[in-house]
């Protein structure tokens, strides 16, 4: 009876309750929740749309709906009617082959993406006169390893046809397409001295004024960074991409130090790998625990114990012993 009376008064007054607003004394009582469901406004997720061009020149395209690097390349390829395997790597906000602007695991929401595609293929013969060739290798996350840095005065630096940005397609006619950068670096380190070998390289298609310096200091500020305080789309090898705040100054500096260690120990640079190791080190109270954590998520790298200790020290700045 009481519920029927409320509905009667409601019909006479004609005064529906506004969502979330209380009633003044003397106004009609609101209908029971089970009588009139109150719809909740849906909050649609914002569409993340990025602009892109081919680095050697093209109209501007728009891409969206990707969660990892392979899907990103597929979206770019669809826009420009090319195969995803044509894309060697991408840079952010510059069409030049600038390894300081290389697309890694994070894209700022206002970043413009330039895709560098396959150009000419070339072969060079190299004789290894010392253990280190002077190459730093990285990869595009989709099967291509390429040259990120050439050390001044090194064996490779004396071969002018080898350039930063060249993709390494084969070593002694053995294809390495699909190999990760650390695997390629290991193959090059294990080549015997004094025995010539052949590199088959693919250079990115070029426009005017695209090639950056052959060598840059590993201490260059800003490498692989996304501006702090701005939202970025973080791409992951496994799982969905996430929208995150840009890294803090501490995280940027720690990732740079770890990236330097990767280059000195392994001959690779990988800002996303460095960021992953920084996150693991921040959660590890000791070197031993960091080693176990890295082994569980990055076991294929087989990091030596002394390297893990240096990573932990670079991130955690221990004042005493390492344990």
C-alpha positions in Angstrom: 0.0 0.0 0.0 2.7 2.4 0.9 4.5 1.8 -2.4 1.3 2.3 -4.4 0.7 5.5 -2.6 4.1 6.8 -3.5 3.5 6.0 -7.1 0.2 7.9 -6.9 1.7 11.0 -5.5 4.5 10.8 -8.1 2.0 10.7 -10.9 0.1 13.7 -9.5 3.2 15.9 -8.9 5.0 14.9 -12.1 8.4 15.6 -10.5 11.0 13.0 -11.3 14.2 12.8 -9.1 17.3 14.0 -10.8 20.2 11.5 -10.7 22.3 11.9 -7.5 20.4 15.1 -6.2 18.6 14.9 -2.9 15.0 16.2 -2.4 13.9 19.2 -0.4 11.5 18.7 2.5 7.9 18.6 1.4 8.7 17.4 -2.2 7.3 14.0 -3.4 9.3 11.0 -2.4 11.3 9.4 -5.3 10.1 6.2 -6.9 11.7 3.0 -5.7 14.9 2.0 -7.5 13.4 -1.2 -8.7 10.5 0.7 -10.3 12.3 3.1 -12.6 15.9 2.2 -13.4 18.2 5.2 -13.8 20.5 4.9 -16.8 24.1 5.7 -16.2 25.9 7.7 -18.9 28.4 5.6 -20.7 32.0 6.9 -20.7 33.5 6.0 -24.1 37.3 5.5 -24.2 39.0 8.2 -26.2 40.1 7.2 -29.6 43.9 7.4 -29.9 44.6 8.5 -33.4 48.2 9.0 -34.6 49.5 10.7 -37.7 52.1 9.0 -39.9 54.1 9.4 -43.1 56.7 7.3 -44.9 60.1 8.9 -44.1 61.2 9.3 -47.7 58.0 11.2 -48.5 54.3 10.4 -48.7 50.9 11.9 -47.9 49.9 12.0 -44.2 47.9 9.0 -42.9 46.0 8.3 -39.7 46.3 5.1 -37.7 44.6 3.8 -34.6 43.7 0.6 -32.8 47.1 -1.1 -32.4 48.5 -2.6 -29.2 52.0 -3.6 -30.1 54.7 -2.8 -32.6 53.7 -5.5 -35.1 50.2 -4.2 -35.2 51.5 -0.7 -35.5 53.5 -1.7 -38.6 50.5 -3.5 -40.0 48.3 -0.3 -39.6 51.0 1.8 -41.3 51.3 -0.7 -44.1 47.6 -0.7 -44.7 47.4 3.1 -44.9 50.2 3.2 -47.6 49.3 -0.1 -49.4 52.7 -1.7 -48.7 53.7 -5.0 -46.9 54.5 -4.7 -43.2 57.8 -6.4 -43.9 58.8 -3.4 -45.9 59.1 -1.3 -42.7 62.5 -1.4 -41.1 61.9 0.9 -38.2 60.1 4.1 -37.2 61.2 7.5 -35.8 59.2 10.0 -33.9 58.8 13.6 -35.0 61.6 13.5 -37.6 61.9 11.9 -41.0 65.7 11.5 -40.6 67.5 8.3 -39.7 68.0 9.7 -36.2 68.6 7.0 -33.6 67.9 9.5 -30.8 64.3 9.6 -32.0 63.8 5.9 -32.6 60.3 4.6 -31.7 60.6 2.2 -28.8 58.0 1.0 -26.4 56.3 4.3 -25.8 54.6 6.9 -28.0 53.6 10.3 -26.8 50.0 11.1 -27.7 51.1 14.0 -29.8 54.0 12.2 -31.5 54.1 12.0 -35.4 55.3 8.6 -36.6 57.7 8.3 -39.6 58.1 4.8 -41.1 61.5 4.0 -42.8 61.1 1.4 -45.5 63.4 -0.9 -47.3 65.7 0.6 -49.9 68.8 -0.8 -51.6 70.5 -4.0 -50.6 74.3 -4.1 -50.3 76.9 -6.6 -49.3 80.2 -5.8 -47.6 83.1 -8.0 -46.7 84.6 -7.5 -43.2 87.7 -8.9 -41.6 87.6 -9.1 -37.9 91.0 -7.8 -36.7 89.8 -7.4 -33.1 87.1 -8.7 -30.9 84.8 -5.7 -31.1 83.5 -4.6 -34.5 82.3 -1.3 -33.1 78.6 -1.9 -33.8 75.6 -1.3 -31.5 72.6 -3.4 -32.6 68.9 -2.9 -31.9 65.8 -4.3 -33.4 62.4 -3.1 -34.5 60.4 -5.6 -32.4 59.0 -7.2 -35.6 61.9 -9.3 -36.9 64.6 -6.8 -38.2 67.8 -6.1 -36.4 69.6 -2.9 -37.5 72.6 -0.7 -36.7 72.0 1.9 -34.1 75.5 3.2 -33.6 78.9 2.9 -35.2 81.8 3.6 -32.9 84.4 6.1 -34.1 87.7 4.5 -35.1 86.3 1.0 -35.1 86.5 -1.7 -37.8 83.1 -1.0 -39.1 83.7 2.8 -39.0 86.4 2.3 -41.6 83.9 0.8 -44.0 82.1 3.8 -45.4 79.3 1.9 -47.1 78.0 0.7 -43.7 75.6 3.2 -42.2 73.5 3.8 -39.1 70.0 2.6 -39.9 71.1 -0.3 -42.1 69.2 -3.5 -41.4 71.4 -6.7 -41.1 69.6 -9.2 -43.3 72.3 -12.0 -43.4 75.7 -13.0 -42.0 77.7 -15.2 -44.5 74.4 -15.8 -46.4 72.8 -17.1 -43.2 69.6 -15.1 -42.9 69.0 -13.5 -39.5 65.5 -12.0 -40.2 63.4 -12.9 -37.2 66.4 -12.8 -34.7 66.4 -10.5 -31.8 69.2 -7.9 -31.5 71.0 -9.6 -28.7 71.2 -12.8 -30.8 72.7 -10.9 -33.8 75.2 -9.2 -31.4 76.2 -12.6 -30.1 76.7 -14.0 -33.6 79.0 -11.1 -34.5 81.0 -11.5 -31.3 81.5 -15.2 -31.9 82.9 -14.8 -35.4 86.6 -15.8 -35.5 89.4 -13.2 -35.9 91.3 -12.8 -39.2 88.6 -14.7 -41.2 86.6 -12.5 -43.6 82.8 -12.6 -43.4 80.1 -11.0 -45.4 77.2 -8.8 -44.2 74.1 -8.4 -46.3 72.6 -5.1 -45.4 69.4 -3.3 -46.4 69.5 0.5 -46.1 66.3 2.6 -45.5 64.9 4.4 -48.6 66.3 7.9 -48.4 65.1 11.4 -49.1 67.4 14.4 -48.9 69.1 15.3 -45.6 68.0 12.2 -43.8 71.1 10.5 -42.4 72.3 11.5 -39.0 75.8 11.2 -37.5 77.6 7.9 -37.8 78.5 8.0 -34.2 77.0 9.6 -31.1 78.1 9.5 -27.5 76.2 6.9 -25.4 75.8 9.8 -22.9 73.6 11.8 -25.3 70.8 13.4 -23.3 67.2 12.7 -24.3 67.8 9.4 -26.1 64.7 7.3 -26.2 62.9 9.6 -23.9 59.3 10.7 -23.9 58.6 14.1 -22.3 57.8 13.7 -18.6 54.4 14.7 -17.4 52.7 13.8 -20.6 50.5 10.8 -21.3 52.0 8.1 -23.5 50.8 4.9 -25.1 53.1 2.1 -23.9 53.3 -0.8 -26.3 54.0 -4.3 -24.8 55.3 -7.4 -26.4 52.6 -9.4 -24.6 49.2 -8.0 -23.5 47.4 -4.8 -24.4 48.9 -1.4 -24.7 48.3 0.9 -21.8 47.9 4.7 -21.4 50.5 5.9 -18.8 52.1 9.0 -17.6 55.5 9.7 -19.1 58.5 8.4 -17.0 59.8 10.5 -14.1 63.2 12.2 -14.4 64.6 9.5 -12.0 63.2 6.7 -14.2 64.6 8.3 -17.4 68.1 8.7 -15.9 68.1 5.2 -14.5 67.0 3.7 -17.8 69.7 5.7 -19.6 72.4 4.2 -17.2 71.0 0.7 -17.8 71.0 1.2 -21.5 74.7 2.3 -21.3 75.4 -1.0 -19.5 73.6 -3.0 -22.1 75.7 -1.5 -24.8 79.0 -2.0 -22.9 78.2 -5.6 -21.9 76.2 -6.9 -24.9 76.7 -4.5 -27.8 73.0 -3.6 -27.9 70.8 -0.6 -27.0 67.2 -1.1 -26.1 65.3 1.7 -24.2 62.3 -0.5 -23.6 64.4 -3.4 -22.2 66.2 -0.9 -20.0 62.9 0.5 -18.7 61.8 -3.1 -17.9 65.0 -3.7 -16.0 64.6 -0.5 -14.1 61.1 -1.5 -13.0 62.4 -4.9 -11.8 65.3 -3.4 -9.9 63.1 -0.9 -8.1 61.1 -3.9 -6.7 64.2 -5.9 -5.8 65.8 -5.5 -2.3 68.9 -7.3 -3.4 71.0 -8.4 -6.4 70.0 -12.0 -5.9 66.3 -11.2 -6.0 66.8 -9.0 -9.1 68.7 -11.9 -10.8 65.8 -14.2 -10.1 63.3 -11.6 -11.3 65.2 -11.0 -14.6 65.6 -14.7 -15.1 61.8 -15.3 -14.9 60.9 -12.6 -17.5 64.1 -12.2 -19.5 65.8 -15.6 -19.2 66.7 -15.8 -22.9 69.3 -13.0 -22.4 71.3 -15.1 -19.8 72.6 -11.9 -18.1 76.0 -12.5 -16.3 75.9 -12.0 -12.5 78.3 -9.0 -12.6 76.0 -7.3 -15.1 72.9 -7.8 -12.9 74.9 -6.3 -10.0 75.8 -3.2 -12.0 72.1 -2.8 -13.1 70.9 -3.1 -9.5 73.6 -0.5 -8.3 72.8 1.9 -11.2 69.1 1.9 -10.2 69.1 1.6 -6.5 72.4 3.5 -5.6 73.3 1.2 -2.6 75.4 2.9 0.0 76.8 -0.2 1.5 77.2 -3.8 0.2 75.1 -5.2 -2.5 73.2 -7.7 -0.4 
